[in-house]
């Protein structure tokens, strides 16, 4: 009997449906606040996919597979697959990440960037996050009010996410104009009794990409989009890595 499992957008459902309390971070009100940055299922990291950004494609393609999805408005966004079953992260161990690179959105933890009208970007923190004020948490501020090394790191990650959001939009506009995006369906077979069908994914049409010529090819090269496309196509080799992780997990649980 074959088992078919549809891969759901578990991470984004979780992120936007749980209760949150985002407030602007400051060194007076939150002087004593600590945050546990370690990856853990109890902190919401047990997800089978996560939204990513073109600014991290080079790092991602070394060990994850990159696909595209559409949001409710029909706009494309990139994702990387972390598991095959719902609430499954094959790179997550107990308080550890079994990989060389953690996607930026997961590194953000309880933080997000805020953009006030006519103002500079600010850092916001979700005070309801289970990461906040735990026994093993790291301080956000120094005793004199300065940023701790951890918060400086978070600031850099949030800046990459902020830049990545804008670059994602440009990336997909260029791909759409060049008619390079195609729908794909993954049909994966783990063994004689278990298969996975993963619908509603998109990627780059490799034949159309290789056929780029003239001004369009030059534009892709000069803007850096050519390299980004190569990263997406190269990442497909990591599908075998994900399947191997799944097989190892399945065999170890038997």
C-alpha positions as CSV (number, residue, x, y, z in Angstrom):
1,X,0.0,0.0,0.0
2,X,1.4,3.3,-1.1
3,X,1.5,6.3,1.3
4,X,1.1,9.7,-0.3
5,X,1.8,12.7,1.8
6,X,1.3,16.3,0.7
7,X,3.9,18.7,1.9
8,X,2.2,21.7,3.6
9,X,3.3,25.2,4.3
10,X,3.6,24.3,8.0
11,X,6.2,27.0,9.0
12,X,4.2,30.0,7.8
13,X,1.0,28.7,9.2
14,X,2.6,28.3,12.5
15,X,4.3,31.7,12.5
16,X,1.2,33.7,11.8
17,X,-1.4,31.7,13.7
18,X,0.2,31.5,17.1
19,X,-0.4,34.3,19.6
20,X,2.4,36.9,19.4
21,X,3.2,40.1,21.2
22,X,5.7,42.1,19.1
23,X,7.0,45.3,20.7
24,X,9.8,47.7,19.8
25,X,13.0,46.6,21.5
26,X,14.8,49.2,23.7
27,X,17.6,48.9,26.2
28,X,15.6,50.3,29.1
29,X,12.4,48.4,29.0
30,X,14.1,45.2,28.0
31,X,17.4,45.6,29.8
32,X,17.0,42.2,31.6
33,X,15.4,40.2,28.7
34,X,17.2,37.1,27.6
35,X,16.7,34.9,24.5
36,X,17.7,31.3,23.9
37,X,19.0,31.1,20.3
38,X,19.4,27.3,20.2
39,X,17.3,25.4,17.5
40,X,14.6,23.3,19.2
41,X,11.2,21.8,18.4
42,X,9.8,23.4,21.5
43,X,10.7,26.8,20.0
44,X,8.9,26.1,16.7
45,X,11.8,24.9,14.6
46,X,10.1,21.6,13.8
47,X,9.0,22.6,10.3
48,X,9.2,20.8,7.0
49,X,10.0,23.9,4.9
50,X,11.0,27.5,5.5
51,X,10.9,30.7,3.5
52,X,14.3,31.9,2.3
53,X,15.9,34.8,0.4
54,X,18.1,35.2,-2.6
55,X,20.7,36.7,-0.4
56,X,21.3,33.3,1.1
57,X,21.0,31.1,-2.1
58,X,24.8,30.6,-2.3
59,X,24.9,29.1,1.2
60,X,21.6,27.2,0.9
61,X,22.5,25.4,-2.4
62,X,25.4,23.6,-0.7
63,X,23.1,21.4,1.4
64,X,19.4,22.2,0.8
65,X,17.1,22.1,-2.2
66,X,15.5,25.4,-3.3
67,X,12.0,25.7,-4.8
68,X,9.4,28.4,-5.3
69,X,5.9,28.7,-4.1
70,X,3.0,31.2,-4.6
71,X,1.4,33.2,-1.8
72,X,-2.3,34.0,-1.7
73,X,-1.8,37.0,-3.9
74,X,-0.1,34.9,-6.6
75,X,3.4,36.2,-5.9
76,X,6.3,33.8,-5.9
77,X,8.6,33.3,-3.0
78,X,11.5,30.9,-2.5
79,X,11.5,28.0,0.1
80,X,13.9,25.3,1.1
81,X,12.6,21.9,2.1
82,X,13.6,20.5,5.5
83,X,11.4,17.5,5.8
84,X,8.8,15.4,4.0
85,X,6.1,14.9,6.7
86,X,4.2,17.6,8.4
87,X,6.1,19.1,11.4
88,X,9.2,17.3,10.4
89,X,12.7,18.9,10.3
90,X,15.3,16.4,9.3
91,X,18.1,18.9,10.1
92,X,16.9,19.4,13.7
93,X,18.3,17.6,16.7
94,X,17.8,18.2,20.3
95,X,19.0,21.8,20.7
96,X,21.3,21.4,17.7
97,X,21.2,22.0,14.0
98,X,22.6,19.1,11.9
99,X,23.9,21.2,9.0
100,X,26.5,23.8,8.1
101,X,24.0,26.6,7.5
102,X,20.7,27.7,9.3
103,X,18.2,29.6,7.1
104,X,18.0,33.3,8.2
105,X,14.4,33.3,9.0
106,X,15.0,30.6,11.6
107,X,18.0,32.4,13.0
108,X,15.8,35.4,13.7
109,X,14.0,33.6,16.4
110,X,11.6,36.0,18.3
111,X,12.8,39.0,16.4
112,X,11.5,40.8,13.3
113,X,12.3,44.1,11.6
114,X,9.9,47.0,11.7
115,X,9.8,49.9,9.2
116,X,8.1,53.0,10.7
117,X,6.8,55.6,8.3
118,X,9.6,58.0,7.3
119,X,11.9,56.3,9.8
120,X,14.8,53.9,10.1
121,X,14.3,50.1,10.5
122,X,13.8,49.0,14.1
123,X,14.0,45.7,15.9
124,X,10.9,44.2,17.3
125,X,10.7,41.2,19.7
126,X,7.9,38.8,20.4
127,X,7.6,38.7,24.2
128,X,5.3,35.7,24.1
129,X,7.9,33.6,22.3
130,X,9.0,30.5,24.4
131,X,12.6,31.6,23.7
132,X,12.3,34.7,25.8
133,X,13.5,34.7,29.4
134,X,14.5,31.1,29.6
135,X,17.2,29.8,32.0
136,X,19.7,29.4,29.2
137,X,18.9,32.7,27.4
138,X,21.5,35.2,26.2
139,X,21.4,38.8,27.2
140,X,20.3,41.4,24.6
141,X,22.1,44.4,26.2
142,X,25.3,45.0,28.1
143,X,25.0,46.5,31.6
144,X,25.8,50.0,30.2
145,X,23.0,49.7,27.7
146,X,25.0,48.7,24.6
147,X,24.1,45.9,22.3
148,X,25.3,42.4,23.3
149,X,27.2,40.3,20.8
150,X,24.1,38.2,20.3
151,X,21.9,41.2,19.5
152,X,24.5,42.6,17.1
153,X,24.4,39.3,15.3
154,X,20.6,39.4,15.2
155,X,20.7,42.9,13.8
156,X,22.9,41.7,10.9
157,X,20.6,38.8,10.2
158,X,17.5,41.0,10.2
159,X,19.2,43.4,7.8
160,X,19.9,40.5,5.4
161,X,16.2,39.5,5.6
162,X,15.2,43.1,4.9
163,X,17.5,43.3,1.9
164,X,16.4,39.9,0.8
165,X,12.7,40.7,0.7
166,X,13.4,43.5,-1.9
167,X,15.8,41.3,-3.9
168,X,13.3,38.4,-4.0
169,X,10.7,40.6,-5.7
170,X,13.2,41.8,-8.3
171,X,14.4,38.2,-8.9
172,X,11.0,36.8,-9.6
173,X,10.0,39.7,-11.8
174,X,13.1,39.1,-14.0
175,X,12.4,35.3,-14.1
176,X,8.8,35.9,-15.0
177,X,9.7,38.4,-17.8
178,X,12.1,35.8,-19.2
179,X,9.5,33.0,-18.9
180,X,11.9,30.9,-16.9
181,X,9.5,29.7,-14.1
182,X,7.8,26.4,-14.5
183,X,5.5,24.3,-12.2
184,X,7.0,21.0,-10.9
185,X,5.6,18.1,-9.0
186,X,7.9,15.9,-6.9
187,X,7.1,12.2,-6.8
188,X,9.5,10.7,-4.4
189,X,9.9,7.0,-3.6
190,X,11.5,5.9,-0.4
191,X,10.8,2.2,-0.7
192,X,8.3,-0.2,-2.2
193,X,5.6,0.9,0.2
194,X,6.2,4.6,0.7
195,X,6.0,7.5,-1.7
196,X,5.6,11.3,-1.3
197,X,3.9,13.6,-3.8
198,X,4.8,17.2,-3.3
199,X,2.6,19.5,-5.4
200,X,2.4,23.3,-5.9
201,X,6.1,23.8,-6.3
202,X,7.9,25.9,-9.0
203,X,11.4,26.1,-10.2
204,X,13.5,27.3,-13.1
205,X,13.0,25.7,-16.5
206,X,16.5,24.5,-17.2
207,X,16.1,24.3,-21.0
208,X,14.8,27.8,-21.2
209,X,17.6,29.0,-18.9
210,X,20.2,27.4,-21.1
211,X,18.6,29.0,-24.2
212,X,19.1,32.6,-22.9
213,X,21.0,34.7,-25.4
214,X,21.9,38.3,-26.2
215,X,20.7,41.2,-24.1
216,X,18.7,39.1,-21.7
217,X,21.7,36.9,-20.9
218,X,24.0,39.9,-20.5
219,X,21.4,41.5,-18.2
220,X,21.2,38.4,-16.0
221,X,25.0,38.2,-15.8
222,X,25.6,41.9,-15.0
223,X,22.8,41.9,-12.3
224,X,23.9,38.7,-10.6
225,X,20.7,36.9,-11.5
226,X,22.7,34.4,-13.6
227,X,24.5,33.1,-10.5
228,X,21.3,32.9,-8.5
229,X,19.7,30.8,-11.2
230,X,22.7,28.5,-11.2
231,X,22.4,28.1,-7.4
232,X,18.7,27.1,-7.7
233,X,19.4,24.5,-10.4
234,X,22.5,23.2,-8.5
235,X,20.4,22.8,-5.4
236,X,18.3,20.0,-7.0
237,X,21.2,17.6,-6.3
238,X,20.4,18.0,-2.6
239,X,17.0,16.3,-3.0
240,X,18.9,13.0,-2.6
241,X,20.4,14.3,0.6
242,X,17.0,15.0,2.0
243,X,15.7,11.6,1.0
244,X,18.7,9.8,2.5
245,X,18.1,11.7,5.8
246,X,14.5,10.6,5.7
247,X,15.4,6.9,5.1
248,X,17.9,7.0,7.9
249,X,15.3,8.4,10.3
250,X,12.7,5.9,9.2
251,X,15.0,2.9,9.6
252,X,16.2,4.1,13.0
253,X,12.6,4.4,14.3
254,X,11.7,0.9,13.2
